[in-house]
Amino acid sequence: MQTIGKFYFIEKKFIGFVKFIFEAYDGIAVVETIDRRQSLIKLHVAPGCEAVTDDVLLALKKDIFIERVDEAIVRR
């Protein structure tokens, strides 16, 4: 299955928590830590699950710093 990759900066202390949350939503997305020092993660979103993933992120943003990062910036 081809996933959709989205990059985010997140508060370092919450990386594990965010991974746990997405694991609980079985099958919508997998969290990969790209750079722990920069607190950069990549969400591998399952096709058709973009809206649910966005809703989860929106709810998390109420309490956690999460900022979308353009993939072109990450690849530099």
C-alpha positions as CSV (number, residue, x, y, z in Angstrom):
1,M,0.0,0.0,0.0
2,Q,1.3,3.5,-0.9
3,T,1.1,5.9,2.0
4,I,1.1,9.7,2.0
5,G,4.1,11.2,3.8
6,K,3.7,14.4,5.8
7,F,6.5,16.0,7.9
8,Y,6.0,17.8,11.2
9,F,8.0,19.5,13.9
10,I,6.7,18.5,17.4
11,E,7.7,19.0,21.0
12,K,10.4,16.4,21.6
13,K,8.9,15.1,24.9
14,F,5.6,14.3,23.1
15,I,7.0,12.2,20.2
16,G,6.3,8.9,22.0
17,F,2.9,10.1,23.0
18,V,1.9,11.0,19.5
19,K,3.2,7.6,18.2
20,F,1.0,5.9,20.9
21,I,-2.1,8.0,19.8
22,F,-1.7,7.0,16.2
23,E,-1.1,3.4,17.1
24,A,-4.4,3.5,19.0
25,Y,-6.1,4.6,15.7
26,D,-5.2,1.3,14.1
27,G,-4.2,1.6,10.5
28,I,-4.7,5.4,9.8
29,A,-1.1,6.4,10.1
30,V,2.4,5.4,11.3
31,V,4.7,7.8,13.0
32,E,8.4,7.7,12.1
33,T,11.0,9.8,13.9
34,I,13.2,11.4,11.3
35,D,15.5,13.5,13.5
36,R,15.1,13.3,17.3
37,R,17.3,16.3,17.9
38,Q,15.2,18.5,15.7
39,S,12.0,16.8,16.8
40,L,11.1,16.0,13.2
41,I,8.6,13.3,12.5
42,K,7.0,11.9,9.4
43,L,3.5,10.6,9.3
44,H,2.9,7.8,6.8
45,V,-0.9,8.3,6.2
46,A,-2.9,5.5,4.8
47,P,-4.9,6.4,1.6
48,G,-8.4,7.6,2.5
49,C,-7.4,8.4,6.1
50,E,-6.1,12.0,5.5
51,A,-9.2,13.6,7.1
52,V,-9.1,11.5,10.2
53,T,-5.4,12.1,10.6
54,D,-5.9,15.8,10.2
55,D,-8.7,15.7,12.8
56,V,-6.4,13.9,15.3
57,L,-3.6,16.4,14.7
58,L,-6.0,19.3,15.1
59,A,-7.1,17.9,18.5
60,L,-3.4,17.3,19.6
61,K,-2.4,20.9,18.6
62,K,-4.6,22.2,21.3
63,D,-2.1,21.0,23.9
64,I,1.1,20.2,21.9
65,F,3.2,22.2,19.5
66,I,2.9,20.6,16.1
67,E,3.9,22.4,12.9
68,R,3.7,21.0,9.4
69,V,7.0,21.1,7.4
70,D,7.2,21.3,3.7
71,E,9.0,18.2,2.3
72,A,11.3,20.3,0.2
73,I,12.7,21.9,3.4
74,V,13.3,18.5,4.9
75,R,15.2,17.2,1.9
76,R,17.8,20.0,2.1
